[in-house]
Amino acid sequence: MSKMNDGLFHILVVRASCPRWRLILMLLQLESGNHIHCKGLEVISCRAYRLEPLSYNSYNDIDGELVEDGVIQAHMMPRGAQFFAGKVD
């Protein structure tokens, strides 16, 4: 199971061959974390990545946001963010 401070990106890849009904089931299981066990989903854990589109006019989506065509890359920065949470009444 991933944690906020594990120092890794967890990239979820859903191939075009995945049926829509299976994609809907994955989305419904996101909150519980059970989506990672769904057939048709590939999870890649890494410290850095570079995504290069296979063709022009590709559809790039990161965290639900549409991204321009082109190369996308990122690397993990140790202690790059701090999170604080208070008690919710």
PyRosetta script that sets phi, psi and omega in degrees:
from pyrosetta import init, pose_from_sequence

init()
pose = pose_from_sequence("MSKMNDGLFHILVVRASCPRWRLILMLLQLESGNHIHCKGLEVISCRAYRLEPLSYNSYNDIDGELVEDGVIQAHMMPRGAQFFAGKVD")
pose.set_psi(1, 137.8)
pose.set_omega(1, -178.8)
pose.set_phi(2, -80.3)
pose.set_psi(2, 155.2)
pose.set_omega(2, 177.1)
pose.set_phi(3, -132.0)
pose.set_psi(3, 158.1)
pose.set_omega(3, -178.7)
pose.set_phi(4, -60.6)
pose.set_psi(4, -30.2)
pose.set_omega(4, -175.4)
pose.set_phi(5, -109.8)
pose.set_psi(5, 26.6)
pose.set_omega(5, -178.6)
pose.set_phi(6, -82.7)
pose.set_psi(6, -4.5)
pose.set_omega(6, 176.4)
pose.set_phi(7, 73.8)
pose.set_psi(7, 20.2)
pose.set_omega(7, -176.9)
pose.set_phi(8, -129.2)
pose.set_psi(8, 148.4)
pose.set_omega(8, 164.7)
pose.set_phi(9, -87.4)
pose.set_psi(9, 143.5)
pose.set_omega(9, 174.1)
pose.set_phi(10, -119.8)
pose.set_psi(10, 101.7)
pose.set_omega(10, -176.2)
pose.set_phi(11, -90.9)
pose.set_psi(11, 126.2)
pose.set_omega(11, 178.4)
pose.set_phi(12, -102.8)
pose.set_psi(12, 122.2)
pose.set_omega(12, -178.0)
pose.set_phi(13, -113.9)
pose.set_psi(13, 123.2)
pose.set_omega(13, 174.7)
pose.set_phi(14, -115.7)
pose.set_psi(14, 117.1)
pose.set_omega(14, -178.1)
pose.set_phi(15, -75.8)
pose.set_psi(15, 156.5)
pose.set_omega(15, 179.3)
pose.set_phi(16, -61.3)
pose.set_psi(16, -22.7)
pose.set_omega(16, -178.9)
pose.set_phi(17, -76.0)
pose.set_psi(17, -6.6)
pose.set_omega(17, 179.6)
pose.set_phi(18, -73.5)
pose.set_psi(18, 123.8)
pose.set_omega(18, 178.7)
pose.set_phi(19, -63.1)
pose.set_psi(19, 150.3)
pose.set_omega(19, -178.8)
pose.set_phi(20, -60.6)
pose.set_psi(20, -37.4)
pose.set_omega(20, -179.6)
pose.set_phi(21, -63.4)
pose.set_psi(21, -34.5)
pose.set_omega(21, 178.7)
pose.set_phi(22, -72.5)
pose.set_psi(22, -36.0)
pose.set_omega(22, 176.7)
pose.set_phi(23, -63.2)
pose.set_psi(23, -41.0)
pose.set_omega(23, 177.8)
pose.set_phi(24, -62.6)
pose.set_psi(24, -41.2)
pose.set_omega(24, 177.5)
pose.set_phi(25, -62.5)
pose.set_psi(25, -40.0)
pose.set_omega(25, 177.4)
pose.set_phi(26, -60.6)
pose.set_psi(26, -46.7)
pose.set_omega(26, -178.3)
pose.set_phi(27, -62.0)
pose.set_psi(27, -37.5)
pose.set_omega(27, 179.0)
pose.set_phi(28, -68.2)
pose.set_psi(28, -21.7)
pose.set_omega(28, -178.2)
pose.set_phi(29, -98.7)
pose.set_psi(29, 3.6)
pose.set_omega(29, -178.7)
pose.set_phi(30, -59.2)
pose.set_psi(30, -45.7)
pose.set_omega(30, -174.6)
pose.set_phi(31, -62.3)
pose.set_psi(31, -37.7)
pose.set_omega(31, -178.5)
pose.set_phi(32, -83.3)
pose.set_psi(32, -15.4)
pose.set_omega(32, -177.9)
pose.set_phi(33, 87.4)
pose.set_psi(33, -1.1)
pose.set_omega(33, -178.7)
pose.set_phi(34, -75.7)
pose.set_psi(34, -7.2)
pose.set_omega(34, -179.9)
pose.set_phi(35, -62.6)
pose.set_psi(35, -25.6)
pose.set_omega(35, -177.6)
pose.set_phi(36, -69.1)
pose.set_psi(36, -13.4)
pose.set_omega(36, 178.6)
pose.set_phi(37, -95.3)
pose.set_psi(37, -0.1)
pose.set_omega(37, -176.8)
pose.set_phi(38, -73.7)
pose.set_psi(38, 141.0)
pose.set_omega(38, 175.3)
pose.set_phi(39, -68.4)
pose.set_psi(39, 138.6)
pose.set_omega(39, 179.6)
pose.set_phi(40, 96.5)
pose.set_psi(40, -4.3)
pose.set_omega(40, 179.5)
pose.set_phi(41, -110.6)
pose.set_psi(41, 130.6)
pose.set_omega(41, 177.4)
pose.set_phi(42, -112.3)
pose.set_psi(42, 129.1)
pose.set_omega(42, 179.4)
pose.set_phi(43, -110.0)
pose.set_psi(43, 124.0)
pose.set_omega(43, 179.7)
pose.set_phi(44, -118.6)
pose.set_psi(44, 121.5)
pose.set_omega(44, 177.8)
pose.set_phi(45, -102.4)
pose.set_psi(45, 133.6)
pose.set_omega(45, -176.8)
pose.set_phi(46, -158.3)
pose.set_psi(46, 165.5)
pose.set_omega(46, 176.8)
pose.set_phi(47, -96.0)
pose.set_psi(47, -19.8)
pose.set_omega(47, 177.8)
pose.set_phi(48, -152.4)
pose.set_psi(48, 154.9)
pose.set_omega(48, 177.5)
pose.set_phi(49, -151.0)
pose.set_psi(49, 159.9)
pose.set_omega(49, 175.2)
pose.set_phi(50, -142.0)
pose.set_psi(50, 119.1)
pose.set_omega(50, 178.9)
pose.set_phi(51, -106.1)
pose.set_psi(51, 122.8)
pose.set_omega(51, 178.9)
pose.set_phi(52, -115.3)
pose.set_psi(52, 122.4)
pose.set_omega(52, -178.9)
pose.set_phi(53, -62.1)
pose.set_psi(53, 144.2)
pose.set_omega(53, 179.2)
pose.set_phi(54, -77.2)
pose.set_psi(54, -22.6)
pose.set_omega(54, -179.8)
pose.set_phi(55, -152.4)
pose.set_psi(55, 166.7)
pose.set_omega(55, 175.1)
pose.set_phi(56, -70.8)
pose.set_psi(56, 159.7)
pose.set_omega(56, -178.7)
pose.set_phi(57, 62.0)
pose.set_psi(57, 32.0)
pose.set_omega(57, 177.7)
pose.set_phi(58, -77.5)
pose.set_psi(58, 160.4)
pose.set_omega(58, -179.8)
pose.set_phi(59, -103.5)
pose.set_psi(59, 111.6)
pose.set_omega(59, 179.7)
pose.set_phi(60, -109.4)
pose.set_psi(60, 130.9)
pose.set_omega(60, -177.1)
pose.set_phi(61, -135.7)
pose.set_psi(61, 120.3)
pose.set_omega(61, 177.2)
pose.set_phi(62, -122.2)
pose.set_psi(62, 117.7)
pose.set_omega(62, 178.1)
pose.set_phi(63, 56.5)
pose.set_psi(63, 36.6)
pose.set_omega(63, 177.8)
pose.set_phi(64, 84.6)
pose.set_psi(64, -1.5)
pose.set_omega(64, -178.6)
pose.set_phi(65, -105.3)
pose.set_psi(65, 132.2)
pose.set_omega(65, 176.3)
pose.set_phi(66, -70.3)
pose.set_psi(66, 132.3)
pose.set_omega(66, -177.1)
pose.set_phi(67, -118.7)
pose.set_psi(67, 146.1)
pose.set_omega(67, 179.5)
pose.set_phi(68, -58.1)
pose.set_psi(68, 156.3)
pose.set_omega(68, 173.4)
pose.set_phi(69, -59.1)
pose.set_psi(69, 151.9)
pose.set_omega(69, 175.9)
pose.set_phi(70, 126.0)
pose.set_psi(70, -179.5)
pose.set_omega(70, -178.2)
pose.set_phi(71, -72.8)
pose.set_psi(71, 139.4)
pose.set_omega(71, 176.8)
pose.set_phi(72, -125.2)
pose.set_psi(72, 127.9)
pose.set_omega(72, 177.4)
pose.set_phi(73, -143.5)
pose.set_psi(73, 154.6)
pose.set_omega(73, -180.0)
pose.set_phi(74, -157.5)
pose.set_psi(74, 158.0)
pose.set_omega(74, 173.5)
pose.set_phi(75, -139.5)
pose.set_psi(75, 154.6)
pose.set_omega(75, -177.7)
pose.set_phi(76, -80.8)
pose.set_psi(76, 135.0)
pose.set_omega(76, 176.6)
pose.set_phi(77, -106.8)
pose.set_psi(77, 117.2)
pose.set_omega(77, 179.1)
pose.set_phi(78, -56.8)
pose.set_psi(78, 132.1)
pose.set_omega(78, -179.0)
pose.set_phi(79, 54.9)
pose.set_psi(79, 35.9)
pose.set_omega(79, -178.2)
pose.set_phi(80, -74.9)
pose.set_psi(80, -15.1)
pose.set_omega(80, 180.0)
pose.set_phi(81, -150.2)
pose.set_psi(81, 151.3)
pose.set_omega(81, 174.6)
pose.set_phi(82, -124.2)
pose.set_psi(82, 140.9)
pose.set_omega(82, -178.9)
pose.set_phi(83, -122.3)
pose.set_psi(83, 135.9)
pose.set_omega(83, 178.2)
pose.set_phi(84, -126.7)
pose.set_psi(84, 140.7)
pose.set_omega(84, 177.5)
pose.set_phi(85, -135.6)
pose.set_psi(85, 138.3)
pose.set_omega(85, 177.9)
pose.set_phi(86, -104.8)
pose.set_psi(86, 173.0)
pose.set_omega(86, 179.3)
pose.set_phi(87, -75.2)
pose.set_psi(87, 132.6)
pose.set_omega(87, 178.5)
pose.set_phi(88, -102.2)
pose.set_psi(88, 123.8)
pose.set_omega(88, 179.7)
pose.set_phi(89, -95.1)
pose.dump_pdb("model.pdb")
